[in-house]
Amino acid sequence: MNSLLNDPFNLPYPVAYAIRKQEQIDSFMELEEKKRPPKNIWHNEHKINEWLEEVFDNKDPEATMEFNPNEVE
């Protein structure tokens, strides 16, 4: 089991999918509440993309996703 954790390419698909989904949900929770997509579309890639394009419209000067590299794990 320890070798599975060291090499993610050997993880069974359902486990890898669950990890990726949890990372996606965690990233939604890091957004400020007014820009966070509603929970009922979290598992619909098409609706999520539409939501993010609308919320983070390039014309909006406040629609930036800046981050501090020191905060990245």
C-alpha distances in whole Angstrom, upper triangle without the diagonal:
4,5,5,7,9,10,11,13,10,10,12,15,16,13,14,18,17,16,19,21,21,21,25,26,25,27,30,30,31,34,37,38,41,39,36,35,36,33,34,34,30,29,32,31,35,36,34,35,39,39,37,40,43,41,41,44,45,49,48,48,45,43,41,37,37,35,35,32,32,30,27,24
4,5,5,7,9,11,13,11,11,14,17,18,14,15,19,18,16,19,22,21,21,24,26,25,27,30,30,30,33,36,38,40,38,35,36,36,34,35,35,31,30,33,32,36,37,34,36,39,39,37,40,42,41,40,44,44,48,47,46,44,42,39,36,36,33,32,30,29,28,25,22
4,5,5,6,9,10,8,10,13,16,17,14,14,18,19,17,19,22,22,21,25,26,26,27,30,31,31,34,37,38,41,39,36,36,37,34,36,35,31,30,32,31,35,37,34,35,39,38,37,39,42,41,40,43,43,47,46,46,44,41,39,35,35,33,32,30,29,28,25,22
4,5,5,6,8,6,6,9,12,13,11,11,15,15,13,16,19,18,18,21,23,23,24,27,28,28,31,35,36,38,36,33,33,34,31,32,31,28,26,29,28,31,33,31,32,35,35,34,36,39,38,37,40,41,44,44,44,42,39,37,33,34,31,31,29,29,27,24,21
4,6,6,9,8,8,11,13,14,11,11,14,14,12,14,17,16,16,19,21,20,22,25,25,25,28,32,33,36,33,31,31,32,29,31,30,26,25,28,27,31,32,29,30,34,34,32,35,37,36,35,38,39,42,41,41,39,36,34,31,31,28,28,25,25,24,21,18
4,6,9,9,10,13,16,17,14,13,17,17,14,16,19,19,18,21,23,22,23,27,27,27,30,33,35,37,35,32,33,34,32,34,32,29,28,30,29,32,34,31,32,35,35,33,35,38,37,36,39,39,43,42,42,40,37,34,31,31,28,28,25,24,24,21,17
4,5,6,8,11,13,15,13,11,15,16,14,15,19,19,18,21,23,22,23,26,27,27,30,33,35,37,34,32,32,34,31,33,31,28,26,28,27,30,32,30,30,34,34,32,34,37,36,35,38,38,42,41,41,39,36,34,30,31,28,28,25,26,25,22,19
4,5,5,9,10,12,10,8,11,13,10,11,15,15,14,17,20,19,20,23,24,24,27,31,32,34,31,29,28,30,28,29,27,24,23,25,23,27,28,26,26,30,30,28,31,34,33,32,35,35,39,38,38,37,34,31,28,29,26,27,24,25,24,20,18
4,6,8,9,12,11,9,12,14,13,13,16,18,17,19,22,22,22,25,27,27,29,33,34,36,33,31,30,31,29,30,28,25,23,25,23,26,29,26,27,30,31,29,31,34,34,33,35,36,40,39,40,38,35,33,30,30,29,29,27,28,27,23,21
4,6,9,12,10,9,13,14,13,15,18,19,19,21,23,23,24,27,28,29,31,35,36,38,35,33,32,33,30,31,30,27,25,26,25,29,31,29,29,33,33,32,34,37,37,36,38,39,43,42,43,41,38,36,33,33,31,32,30,30,29,25,23
4,6,8,6,6,10,11,10,12,15,15,16,18,20,21,22,24,26,26,29,32,33,35,33,30,29,30,27,28,27,23,22,24,23,26,28,26,27,31,31,30,32,35,34,34,37,38,41,41,41,39,36,34,31,32,30,31,29,29,28,24,22
4,6,6,6,9,10,11,13,14,16,17,19,20,21,23,25,26,28,30,33,34,36,33,30,29,29,26,27,26,23,20,22,22,25,27,26,27,30,31,30,32,35,35,34,37,38,42,41,42,41,37,36,32,34,32,33,31,32,30,27,24
4,5,5,6,8,10,10,12,14,15,16,18,20,21,23,24,26,28,31,31,33,30,27,26,26,24,24,22,20,17,19,18,22,24,22,23,27,27,27,29,32,32,31,34,36,39,39,40,38,35,33,30,32,31,32,31,32,30,26,24
4,6,5,6,9,10,10,12,14,15,16,18,20,21,23,25,26,30,30,31,29,26,24,24,21,21,20,18,15,18,18,21,23,21,23,26,26,26,29,31,31,31,34,36,39,38,39,37,34,33,30,32,31,32,31,32,29,26,24
4,5,5,6,9,10,11,12,14,15,16,19,20,21,23,25,29,29,31,29,25,24,25,22,22,22,18,16,19,19,23,24,22,24,27,27,26,29,31,31,31,34,35,39,38,39,37,33,32,29,30,29,30,28,29,27,24,21
4,5,5,6,9,10,11,12,14,15,17,19,20,21,24,27,28,30,27,24,23,24,21,22,21,17,16,18,17,21,22,20,22,25,25,24,27,29,29,28,31,33,36,35,36,34,31,30,26,28,26,27,26,27,25,21,19
4,5,5,6,9,10,11,12,14,15,17,19,20,22,25,25,27,25,22,20,21,18,19,17,14,12,14,14,18,19,17,19,22,22,21,24,26,26,26,29,31,34,33,34,33,29,28,25,27,26,28,26,28,25,22,21
4,6,5,6,9,10,11,12,14,15,17,19,21,24,24,26,24,20,19,20,17,18,17,13,12,15,15,19,20,18,20,23,22,22,25,27,26,26,29,31,34,33,34,32,29,28,25,27,25,27,26,27,24,21,20
4,5,5,6,9,10,11,12,14,15,17,19,23,23,25,23,20,19,20,18,19,18,15,14,17,16,20,21,18,20,23,23,21,24,27,26,25,29,30,33,32,33,31,28,26,23,24,23,24,23,23,21,18,16
4,5,5,6,9,10,11,13,14,16,17,21,22,24,21,18,17,19,17,18,16,13,12,14,13,17,18,15,16,20,20,18,21,24,23,22,25,27,30,29,30,28,25,24,20,22,21,23,21,23,20,17,16
4,5,5,6,9,10,11,13,14,16,19,19,21,19,16,15,15,13,14,13,9,9,11,11,15,15,13,15,18,17,17,20,22,21,21,24,26,29,28,29,27,24,23,20,22,21,24,23,24,21,19,18
4,5,5,6,9,10,11,13,15,18,18,21,19,15,15,16,13,15,15,11,11,14,14,18,18,15,17,20,19,18,21,23,22,22,25,27,30,29,30,27,24,23,20,22,20,22,22,22,19,17,16
4,5,5,6,9,10,11,13,17,18,20,17,15,15,16,15,17,16,12,13,15,14,18,18,15,16,20,18,17,20,22,20,20,23,25,28,27,27,25,22,20,17,18,17,19,18,19,16,14,13
4,5,5,6,9,10,11,15,16,17,15,12,11,13,12,14,12,9,10,12,11,14,14,11,13,16,14,13,16,18,17,17,20,22,25,24,25,22,19,18,15,18,17,19,19,21,17,15,15
4,5,5,6,9,10,13,13,16,14,10,10,11,9,12,11,7,9,12,12,15,15,11,14,17,15,14,17,19,17,18,21,23,26,24,25,22,20,19,16,19,18,20,21,22,18,17,17
4,5,5,7,9,12,13,16,14,11,12,13,12,15,15,11,13,16,16,19,18,14,16,19,17,15,19,20,18,18,22,24,26,24,25,22,19,18,15,17,15,17,18,18,15,13,13
4,5,5,7,11,12,14,12,9,11,13,13,16,14,11,14,15,14,17,16,13,14,17,14,12,16,17,15,15,18,20,23,21,21,19,16,15,12,13,12,15,16,17,14,12,13
4,5,6,9,9,11,9,6,7,9,9,13,11,9,12,13,13,15,14,10,12,14,12,10,14,15,13,13,17,19,21,19,20,17,15,15,12,15,14,17,19,20,16,15,17
4,5,8,8,11,10,7,9,11,10,14,14,11,14,16,17,19,17,14,16,18,15,14,17,18,15,16,19,21,24,21,22,18,16,16,14,15,15,17,19,19,16,15,16
4,7,9,11,10,8,11,13,14,17,17,14,17,19,18,20,19,15,17,19,16,14,17,18,15,15,18,20,22,20,19,16,14,13,11,12,11,13,15,16,12,12,14
4,6,8,6,6,9,12,13,16,15,13,17,18,17,19,17,14,15,16,13,11,14,15,11,11,15,17,19,16,16,13,11,11,9,11,11,14,17,18,15,15,17
4,6,6,6,10,12,14,17,17,16,19,20,20,21,19,16,17,18,14,13,16,15,11,12,15,17,19,15,15,12,11,11,10,12,13,16,19,20,16,17,20
4,5,5,8,10,12,15,15,14,18,19,20,21,18,15,17,17,13,13,16,15,12,13,17,19,20,17,18,14,13,14,14,16,17,20,22,23,20,20,22
4,6,8,10,13,15,15,15,19,19,19,20,17,15,16,15,12,12,14,12,9,11,14,17,17,14,15,12,11,13,14,16,18,21,24,25,22,23,25
4,6,9,12,15,13,13,17,17,16,17,14,12,13,13,9,8,11,10,6,8,11,14,15,12,14,11,9,11,11,14,16,19,21,23,20,20,23
4,6,9,12,11,10,14,14,14,16,13,10,12,13,9,9,12,12,9,11,14,17,18,16,17,15,12,13,12,15,16,20,22,23,20,20,21
4,6,8,7,7,11,11,11,12,9,7,10,10,7,8,11,11,9,11,14,17,19,17,19,17,14,16,15,18,19,23,24,26,23,22,24
4,6,6,7,10,11,13,13,10,9,12,12,9,11,14,13,12,15,17,21,22,20,23,20,18,19,18,22,23,26,27,29,25,25,26
4,5,5,8,10,12,14,11,10,14,14,12,13,17,16,15,18,21,24,26,24,26,23,21,22,20,23,24,27,28,29,26,25,25
4,6,8,8,12,13,10,10,14,14,12,14,17,17,16,19,22,25,27,25,28,25,23,24,23,26,27,30,31,32,29,28,28
4,5,5,8,9,6,6,10,10,9,11,14,14,14,17,19,22,24,23,26,24,21,22,21,24,25,28,29,31,28,26,27
4,6,7,10,8,6,10,12,10,11,15,15,15,17,19,22,25,23,25,23,20,21,19,22,23,26,26,28,25,23,24
4,6,9,9,8,11,13,12,14,16,18,18,19,22,25,27,26,28,26,23,24,22,25,25,28,28,30,27,25,25
4,6,5,6,9,10,11,12,14,16,16,18,20,23,25,25,27,26,22,23,22,25,26,29,29,32,29,27,27
4,6,5,6,9,10,11,12,14,15,16,18,20,23,23,25,24,21,21,20,23,24,27,27,30,27,25,25
4,5,5,6,9,10,11,12,14,15,17,19,22,22,25,24,20,21,20,24,25,29,29,32,29,27,28
4,5,5,6,9,10,11,12,14,15,18,21,20,23,22,19,20,20,23,25,28,29,32,29,27,28
4,5,5,6,9,10,10,12,14,17,19,19,21,20,16,17,16,20,21,25,25,28,25,23,25
4,5,5,6,9,10,10,12,14,17,17,20,19,15,16,15,19,21,24,25,28,25,23,25
4,6,5,6,9,10,11,14,16,16,19,18,15,17,17,21,23,26,27,30,28,26,28
4,6,5,6,8,10,13,15,15,17,16,13,15,15,19,21,24,26,28,26,25,26
4,5,5,6,8,11,13,13,15,14,10,12,11,15,17,21,22,25,23,21,24
4,6,5,6,9,11,11,14,14,10,12,13,16,19,23,24,27,25,24,26
4,6,5,9,10,10,13,13,10,13,14,18,20,24,26,29,27,26,28
4,6,9,10,9,12,10,7,10,11,15,18,21,23,26,24,23,26
4,6,8,7,9,9,5,7,9,12,15,19,21,24,22,21,24
4,5,6,9,9,7,9,11,15,18,22,23,26,25,24,27
4,5,7,9,7,8,11,13,17,20,22,25,24,24,27
4,6,9,8,10,14,16,20,23,25,28,27,27,30
4,5,5,8,12,14,18,21,23,26,25,25,28
4,6,7,11,12,16,19,21,24,23,24,27
4,6,9,10,14,17,20,22,21,21,25
4,7,9,13,16,19,21,20,20,23
4,6,9,13,15,18,17,17,20
4,7,10,12,15,13,13,17
4,7,9,12,11,12,15
4,6,9,7,8,12
4,5,5,7,11
4,5,5,9
4,6,8
4,6
4
